[in-house]
Amino acid sequence: MDNVIGLEIIEVVEQAAIASSRLMGKGDKNEADRVAVEAMRERMNKIHMRGRIVIGEGERDEAPMLYIGEQVGICTREDAHTFCNPAELIEIDIAVDPCEGTNLVAYGQNGSMAVLAISEKGGLFAAPDFYMKKLAAPAVARNHVDINKSATENLKILSDCMNRAISELVVVVMDRPRHKELINEIREAGARVRLISDGDVSAAISCAFSGSNIHALMGIGAAPEGVISAAAMRCLGGHFQGQLIYDPEVVKTGLIGESKEGNIQRLKDMGINDPDKVYNSHELASGETVLFAACGITPGTLMEGVRFFAGGARTQSLVISSQSKTARFVDTIHMFDEPKHLSLN
């Protein structure tokens, strides 16, 4: 799978990022999302595969969707039997977020990207559109920090694992009212806090890279994005745990149903009988082969955003593979027409 579609999934996220970046700073998050969705769908439908969307996007924001269950790829066409050999057919599950951080794009802020994760059929956890308590940390702390421990305890463990003073650690937390106590605890423990308004996939992945100056992600964010983060962290060897949040009173957003009891029943209907289970990265992305790809829309910690020049654009992407055990940063110049010059700036 890595060799067959590795390059093509880079182009999928590149096209989504380019489309969305044209709406940067224009204040319309739904349109920025819509064009990313359409660009991602169009490019995926050119790949010689039978793909199924297991984590889509947009339901919660009433935005356009690559909906859960949607079939994508050339081999999903009605006439696919004429050119797709069943013996050579690649069937994959796909988790997508064509515009991770729609508000970031709409208001010209850093950290938005187009992102997806793929695995063979059944290899990605089909997370409901709930929230998830998350803990991400570097590989050196894997299986040492634990989501059931307090932030104070985990910071002490992380400090020991990294041979750094707690005061040298940076923890990323979503800037939400539900995190007030968590933020206070992290500060009182002596660590520094970086608050973000949206887009915690990038923050989770950054924990795995030395030099990013991000050492942990803590707090509650969207569950689907948690699965995508877990896929990347599994490939990178970093620590990631997630626990579904089904109680509306915890997140205080009104976006995950009216009652705790109703949400528990919804989880049971999906085959999730232990709603409080803590999942690690190998459980959220359990496939034999896992691929992750992202392309910066606006500038971020790991990647530059899309940069346009006369006749073209330049993108920076990241593709991570469990099969080849690689993390590749891909710098691409896209020539739209007949560019008058090719810019390296």
Disulfide bonds with the S-S distance in Angstrom:
Cys75-Cys84 2.05
